[in-house]
């Protein structure tokens, strides 16, 4: 079935019958063409619109890094709509682009992941690369079982849009799970969630994408007569990526991303003397992400641990001490104990590459999501990752640590700048986040020694 179905009424009714949905009875007044434009939605859904407008979903088709990477992929490998089909799907469906290289010619309301795209999904026919089927009609689907009839559009309930159902994870997850043109699984967020305990049948353990990335609150789903307070959800979609150009609510977006990151990883720092001298053990555990950490474009992420040892106020040793304007890769040859997390991809000749379209294999060092609560469960995996440092010094008086992450490596952005595909200002705008709960200081005489790898 094509994503845009021409026989709208018959197909929509047939698909909705499978949902056993509740629909509003009042006839729709807005046309499909009007509903394609998020500005139309704003008239009744101002809060949701404002949140979406400041999100990376709205920014997906305008993001300069996407535009640069897509242009390179199309030029070097002819990937066609592989990238833009996820970053600006309605532009593809409506025939305004075939490969995303002409996004400046695409109407603004068709760039990014739009209201219409998400709220007309009627089926998911696959596990990755945006396998979503749209109704093509003017009925808006959502998670409310008793939508209020209104003159703007027909409304209906769909489990795909209900954040409390496991089905809803397929709507989100299959766009955040990517297999490249040669068949390599390069982004695995959805499959990571599927392997976690959060996707299992036990309701006490279940947690969907929307329950983490679309926080619930009591409010009005629409500004319209007869609409009462309900449990609604935020449309800011914080994850890790952020806008690098002038964009609505950019500072608020970064704050939300920072909060999301702060709730994702727990750390422990142990310093002790042993037969080999002085050892520093850093243990990290993924406690708040429903997938691996980092996830998504893990080959582009730059996540690392900074550890610094002091004798009094004097620094005597460090690892991972990377300046905010320095690429982590610059330390690969001079910092042999560097603790990094992420993916490495390889091309057909076995060489490391940053070109996702050329990847035929990968290696990972990620923090896994929990798969079971008990070590006795055959599905259990140890969610702790331990890294051991050896210090070439006497026992220091204090040691500090912190976990840091960049949405994309400065080395990758620097290459795009050098190729003339990206402005230097975009590279300079890439933030470095420090996860607050991982900022830890150990000092001599602080009390009982910590127990490495045990929280």
C-alpha positions as CSV (number, residue, x, y, z in Angstrom):
1,X,0.0,0.0,0.0
2,X,1.4,3.4,-0.9
3,X,1.8,6.0,1.8
4,X,-0.6,8.4,0.1
5,X,-3.7,6.5,-0.8
6,X,-5.8,8.0,-3.6
7,X,-9.2,6.4,-2.8
8,X,-9.3,8.2,0.6
9,X,-12.7,7.4,1.9
10,X,-12.8,3.7,1.3
11,X,-9.3,3.0,2.4
12,X,-9.6,5.2,5.5
13,X,-12.8,3.5,6.6
14,X,-11.3,0.1,6.0
15,X,-8.2,0.9,8.0
16,X,-10.1,2.6,10.8
17,X,-12.4,-0.4,11.2
18,X,-9.3,-2.3,12.4
19,X,-8.8,0.3,15.1
20,X,-12.3,0.1,16.6
21,X,-11.9,3.8,17.1
22,X,-14.1,6.5,18.4
23,X,-14.6,9.3,15.9
24,X,-16.1,12.8,16.2
25,X,-19.5,13.0,14.5
26,X,-19.3,16.6,13.3
27,X,-18.4,16.9,9.6
28,X,-14.9,18.2,8.8
29,X,-14.5,21.7,7.6
30,X,-10.8,22.0,6.7
31,X,-9.5,20.5,3.5
32,X,-6.6,18.1,3.3
33,X,-4.5,20.9,1.8
34,X,-5.2,23.1,4.7
35,X,-4.4,20.4,7.2
36,X,-1.0,19.8,5.6
37,X,0.1,23.2,7.0
38,X,1.0,23.2,10.7
39,X,0.0,26.9,10.8
40,X,-3.6,25.7,10.4
41,X,-3.3,23.4,13.4
42,X,-2.0,26.4,15.5
43,X,-5.4,28.0,15.4
44,X,-6.8,25.5,17.9
45,X,-3.6,23.8,19.2
46,X,-1.4,26.8,20.0
47,X,0.5,25.1,22.9
48,X,1.2,21.9,20.9
49,X,2.2,24.0,17.9
50,X,4.7,26.1,19.8
51,X,6.3,23.0,21.4
52,X,6.6,21.3,18.0
53,X,7.9,24.5,16.3
54,X,10.8,24.6,18.7
55,X,11.6,20.9,18.3
56,X,14.0,19.0,16.1
57,X,11.0,17.4,14.4
58,X,10.0,20.8,12.9
59,X,13.7,21.5,12.2
60,X,14.5,18.2,10.5
61,X,14.2,19.4,6.9
62,X,16.0,22.7,7.6
63,X,18.8,21.5,9.8
64,X,22.1,22.5,8.1
65,X,23.9,19.4,9.2
66,X,21.2,17.2,7.6
67,X,21.3,19.4,4.4
68,X,25.1,19.0,4.2
69,X,25.2,15.3,5.0
70,X,22.3,14.6,2.6
71,X,23.9,16.5,-0.2
72,X,27.2,14.6,0.3
73,X,25.3,11.2,0.3
74,X,23.4,12.0,-2.8
75,X,26.5,13.3,-4.6
76,X,28.8,10.5,-3.6
77,X,26.4,7.5,-3.5
78,X,23.1,8.5,-5.2
79,X,21.0,7.6,-2.1
80,X,17.9,9.3,-3.5
81,X,15.2,9.9,-0.9
82,X,16.9,7.7,1.7
83,X,17.5,10.6,4.1
84,X,14.7,13.0,3.1
85,X,12.1,10.3,3.4
86,X,12.6,10.6,7.2
87,X,13.6,14.2,7.5
88,X,10.8,15.7,5.3
89,X,8.4,12.9,4.4
90,X,5.5,15.1,3.3
91,X,7.8,16.9,0.9
92,X,8.4,13.5,-0.7
93,X,4.8,12.3,-0.6
94,X,3.6,15.6,-2.2
95,X,6.2,15.3,-4.9
96,X,8.2,18.5,-4.1
97,X,11.5,16.6,-3.8
98,X,13.0,13.3,-4.8
99,X,16.3,13.5,-2.9
100,X,16.2,16.5,-0.6
101,X,18.8,18.5,-2.4
102,X,16.3,21.2,-3.3
103,X,14.8,21.8,0.2
104,X,15.1,25.6,-0.3
105,X,12.4,25.2,-3.0
106,X,10.1,23.1,-0.9
107,X,7.2,25.0,0.8
108,X,8.1,25.6,4.4
109,X,5.1,23.8,5.7
110,X,6.3,20.5,4.1
111,X,9.7,20.6,5.7
112,X,10.4,18.5,8.7
113,X,8.1,16.0,10.5
114,X,4.8,17.7,10.5
115,X,1.5,17.4,12.4
116,X,-0.3,15.9,9.4
117,X,2.4,13.3,8.9
118,X,2.2,11.9,12.4
119,X,-1.5,12.3,13.0
120,X,-2.7,10.5,9.8
121,X,-0.6,7.3,10.3
122,X,-2.9,4.3,10.1
123,X,-0.4,1.4,9.8
124,X,3.2,0.5,10.3
125,X,4.5,-1.9,7.7
126,X,8.1,-2.6,8.7
127,X,10.7,-2.1,11.5
128,X,12.9,0.7,10.2
129,X,13.4,3.5,7.6
130,X,9.9,5.1,8.0
131,X,7.5,2.3,7.0
132,X,4.5,4.3,8.0
133,X,1.3,4.3,6.0
134,X,-0.9,7.4,5.9
135,X,-4.6,7.6,5.4
136,X,-4.2,10.5,3.0
137,X,-7.5,11.9,4.4
138,X,-8.6,14.7,6.7
139,X,-9.3,12.7,9.9
140,X,-6.8,13.5,12.6
141,X,-5.8,10.5,14.8
142,X,-4.8,10.8,18.4
143,X,-4.6,9.1,21.8
144,X,-8.0,10.4,23.1
145,X,-10.7,7.8,23.2
146,X,-13.5,10.3,23.2
147,X,-12.4,13.2,21.0
148,X,-14.6,16.3,21.0
149,X,-16.6,16.9,17.8
150,X,-15.5,20.1,16.1
151,X,-16.0,21.9,12.8
152,X,-12.3,21.8,11.8
153,X,-11.8,18.1,11.2
154,X,-13.0,14.7,12.0
155,X,-11.1,13.1,14.9
156,X,-10.5,9.5,15.9
157,X,-8.7,7.4,18.5
158,X,-5.8,5.2,17.4
159,X,-3.6,2.9,19.5
160,X,-0.7,4.0,17.4
161,X,-1.1,7.5,18.9
162,X,-1.8,6.4,22.5
163,X,1.3,6.7,24.5
164,X,0.1,4.1,27.0
165,X,0.1,1.3,24.4
166,X,3.1,-0.6,23.1
167,X,1.8,-0.1,19.5
168,X,2.6,3.5,19.8
169,X,6.3,2.7,20.0
170,X,6.2,1.4,16.5
171,X,5.0,4.7,15.1
172,X,7.9,6.5,16.8
173,X,10.5,3.9,16.7
174,X,10.5,2.7,13.1
175,X,11.5,6.2,12.0
176,X,14.4,6.1,14.6
177,X,15.8,2.8,13.3
178,X,17.8,2.9,10.1
179,X,19.2,0.3,7.8
180,X,21.5,1.8,5.1
181,X,21.2,1.1,1.4
182,X,23.6,-1.8,1.6
183,X,21.7,-3.5,4.4
184,X,23.7,-2.4,7.5
185,X,21.8,-1.5,10.6
186,X,23.3,1.8,11.4
187,X,20.7,3.3,13.9
188,X,19.1,0.8,16.3
189,X,17.0,2.8,18.8
190,X,13.8,0.9,18.2
191,X,15.4,-2.5,18.1
192,X,17.3,-1.6,21.3
193,X,13.9,-0.7,23.0
194,X,12.4,-3.9,21.7
195,X,15.1,-5.9,23.4
196,X,14.6,-4.0,26.7
197,X,12.3,-4.9,29.6
198,X,10.3,-1.8,28.7
199,X,8.7,-3.5,25.7
200,X,7.6,-6.6,27.5
201,X,4.1,-7.8,28.4
202,X,4.3,-6.9,32.0
203,X,2.4,-3.6,32.4
204,X,4.4,-2.6,35.5
205,X,7.5,-2.5,33.3
206,X,6.3,-1.1,30.1
207,X,7.5,2.3,28.9
208,X,7.0,3.7,25.5
209,X,8.9,6.2,23.4
210,X,6.2,8.9,24.1
211,X,6.1,8.3,27.8
212,X,9.7,9.4,28.0
213,X,10.0,12.0,25.1
214,X,6.4,13.4,25.3
215,X,5.9,14.1,29.0
216,X,2.3,14.1,30.2
217,X,0.5,16.9,32.0
218,X,-3.1,18.0,32.6
219,X,-4.3,20.6,30.0
220,X,-6.4,21.3,27.0
221,X,-6.0,19.2,23.9
222,X,-7.5,22.1,21.9
223,X,-8.7,25.6,22.5
224,X,-12.3,25.0,21.6
225,X,-15.7,25.0,23.2
226,X,-16.5,21.8,25.1
227,X,-12.9,20.7,25.5
228,X,-12.1,19.9,29.2
229,X,-9.0,19.2,31.1
230,X,-7.4,15.9,30.1
231,X,-4.0,14.2,30.2
232,X,-2.1,15.6,27.3
233,X,1.5,15.3,26.3
234,X,4.3,17.6,25.3
235,X,5.3,18.0,21.7
236,X,8.9,19.2,22.2
237,X,10.4,15.7,21.7
238,X,13.7,16.3,23.6
239,X,16.4,13.7,22.9
240,X,20.0,14.8,22.3
241,X,20.1,16.7,19.0
242,X,19.6,20.5,19.1
243,X,19.2,23.3,16.6
244,X,22.5,24.9,15.6
245,X,21.0,28.0,13.9
246,X,18.5,30.6,14.9
247,X,15.4,28.6,15.8
248,X,12.3,29.2,17.9
249,X,12.8,28.2,21.6
250,X,16.4,27.1,21.0
251,X,17.5,27.8,24.6
252,X,14.4,26.0,25.9
253,X,15.1,23.1,23.6
254,X,18.7,22.8,25.0
255,X,17.4,23.0,28.6
256,X,15.0,20.1,27.9
257,X,17.7,18.0,26.3
258,X,20.0,18.7,29.3
259,X,17.2,17.5,31.6
260,X,16.7,14.4,29.5
261,X,20.4,13.6,29.6
262,X,20.7,14.3,33.3
263,X,18.1,11.6,34.0
264,X,19.7,8.9,31.8
265,X,23.0,7.8,33.4
266,X,24.3,7.1,36.9
267,X,28.0,7.0,37.7
268,X,30.4,5.9,40.4
269,X,34.0,6.9,40.9
270,X,36.4,4.6,42.9
271,X,40.1,5.5,43.6
272,X,42.4,3.0,45.4
273,X,45.9,1.6,45.7
274,X,46.6,-1.9,44.5
275,X,49.6,-4.0,43.6
276,X,49.9,-2.1,40.3
277,X,49.9,1.3,41.9
278,X,46.9,3.7,41.8
279,X,43.7,2.6,40.1
280,X,40.7,4.7,39.2
281,X,37.5,2.9,38.3
282,X,34.6,4.6,36.7
283,X,31.3,2.7,36.4
284,X,28.4,4.0,34.3
285,X,24.9,2.6,34.2
286,X,22.0,3.4,31.9
287,X,19.2,4.0,34.3
288,X,16.8,6.3,32.4
289,X,17.0,5.6,28.6
290,X,14.7,3.0,27.2
291,X,17.3,2.1,24.7
292,X,21.1,2.1,24.6
293,X,23.1,5.2,25.5
294,X,24.1,7.0,23.4
295,X,21.6,5.9,20.7
296,X,20.4,6.9,17.2
297,X,23.3,8.1,15.1
298,X,25.7,6.6,17.6
299,X,28.5,6.7,15.1
300,X,28.2,10.5,15.1
301,X,27.7,11.0,18.8
302,X,30.8,11.9,20.9
303,X,30.4,10.7,24.5
304,X,33.3,10.4,26.8
305,X,34.4,10.5,30.4
306,X,36.7,13.2,31.8
307,X,38.8,12.2,34.8
308,X,41.3,14.6,36.5
309,X,43.7,13.8,39.4
310,X,45.1,16.6,41.7
311,X,47.7,16.8,44.3
312,X,46.4,19.8,46.3
313,X,45.5,22.3,43.7
314,X,47.9,21.1,41.1
315,X,46.7,18.8,38.3
316,X,48.9,15.7,38.1
317,X,47.1,13.5,35.6
318,X,44.0,13.6,33.3
319,X,42.2,11.6,30.7
320,X,39.3,12.9,28.5
321,X,40.1,16.5,29.3
322,X,38.8,17.9,26.0
323,X,38.1,21.6,25.4
324,X,34.6,22.6,24.3
325,X,36.0,23.7,20.9
326,X,38.3,20.6,20.5
327,X,37.4,17.4,18.7
328,X,37.5,14.3,20.8
329,X,39.2,12.5,18.0
330,X,42.3,14.7,18.4
331,X,43.0,12.9,21.6
332,X,42.8,9.3,20.2
333,X,46.5,8.9,19.8
334,X,47.7,10.9,22.8
335,X,45.2,9.7,25.5
336,X,45.4,5.9,25.4
337,X,43.1,5.5,28.5
338,X,40.3,7.6,27.0
339,X,36.9,6.2,27.9
340,X,34.6,6.8,24.9
341,X,31.1,5.5,24.1
342,X,29.6,5.1,20.7
343,X,29.7,3.3,17.4
344,X,32.5,2.8,14.9
345,X,31.5,1.9,11.3
346,X,33.6,0.2,8.6
347,X,33.4,0.2,4.8
348,X,33.9,-2.7,2.5
349,X,37.7,-2.5,2.7
350,X,37.6,-2.7,6.5
351,X,38.5,1.0,6.9
352,X,36.8,3.2,9.5
353,X,34.5,5.7,7.8
354,X,32.0,8.4,8.7
355,X,29.9,7.8,5.6
356,X,26.9,5.9,6.8
357,X,25.9,4.9,3.3
358,X,29.2,3.0,2.9
359,X,29.0,1.1,6.2
360,X,29.0,-2.7,6.0
361,X,29.9,-3.4,9.6
362,X,30.1,-1.7,13.0
363,X,31.5,-2.0,16.5
364,X,29.8,-0.6,19.6
365,X,30.6,0.4,23.1
366,X,27.2,1.6,24.5
367,X,25.4,1.5,27.8
368,X,22.7,-1.1,27.3
369,X,19.1,-0.7,28.4
370,X,18.0,-3.2,31.1
371,X,16.5,-6.4,29.6
372,X,15.4,-8.0,32.8
373,X,15.1,-7.1,36.5
374,X,16.9,-10.2,37.9
375,X,20.3,-11.6,37.0
376,X,18.6,-15.0,37.2
377,X,16.5,-14.2,34.1
378,X,18.2,-15.7,31.0
379,X,17.5,-12.4,29.2
380,X,19.4,-10.4,31.8
381,X,22.4,-8.3,30.6
382,X,24.6,-6.4,33.0
383,X,23.9,-2.7,32.5
384,X,27.0,-1.5,34.2
385,X,30.0,-0.6,32.1
386,X,33.3,-0.4,34.0
387,X,36.4,1.5,32.8
388,X,39.7,1.1,34.6
389,X,42.5,3.7,34.6
390,X,46.0,3.3,35.9
391,X,47.6,6.4,37.3
392,X,51.4,7.0,37.0
393,X,51.4,8.9,40.3
394,X,51.2,8.4,44.0
395,X,47.7,8.4,45.5
396,X,46.3,11.8,44.6
397,X,44.6,14.0,47.2
398,X,41.5,14.2,45.0
399,X,40.0,13.0,41.7
400,X,37.1,14.4,39.7
401,X,35.0,12.9,36.9
402,X,32.2,13.9,34.6
403,X,30.4,12.3,31.6
404,X,30.1,14.5,28.5
405,X,28.3,14.2,25.2
406,X,28.1,16.1,21.9
407,X,25.2,15.3,19.6
408,X,27.7,15.2,16.7
409,X,31.5,15.1,16.6
410,X,33.4,18.3,15.8
411,X,35.6,16.2,13.5
412,X,32.7,15.3,11.3
413,X,31.4,18.9,11.2
414,X,34.9,20.1,10.5
415,X,35.1,17.8,7.5
416,X,31.9,19.2,6.1
417,X,33.2,22.8,6.7
418,X,36.4,21.9,4.8
419,X,34.4,20.5,1.9
420,X,32.4,23.8,1.7
421,X,29.2,22.0,2.7
422,X,28.7,23.6,6.1
423,X,29.3,27.0,7.6
424,X,31.9,27.3,10.3
425,X,29.4,29.0,12.6
426,X,27.3,25.8,12.6
427,X,30.3,23.8,13.7
428,X,31.1,26.4,16.4
429,X,27.5,26.2,17.7
430,X,27.6,22.5,18.6
431,X,27.2,22.2,22.3
432,X,28.9,19.9,24.8
433,X,26.5,18.6,27.5
434,X,27.8,17.5,30.9
435,X,25.5,15.1,32.7
436,X,25.0,16.7,36.2
437,X,24.7,13.5,38.2
438,X,28.0,12.2,36.8
439,X,30.0,15.2,38.2
440,X,31.7,13.4,41.1
441,X,34.7,14.2,43.3
442,X,36.7,11.7,45.3
443,X,39.1,12.8,48.0
444,X,41.4,11.1,50.5
445,X,39.8,10.4,53.8
446,X,36.2,10.8,52.5
447,X,34.9,7.8,54.4
448,X,34.2,4.2,53.5
449,X,35.8,3.1,50.2
450,X,33.4,2.7,47.4
451,X,32.6,-0.8,46.0
452,X,33.5,-0.8,42.3
453,X,30.7,-1.7,39.9
454,X,28.1,-1.8,42.7
455,X,25.7,1.1,43.2
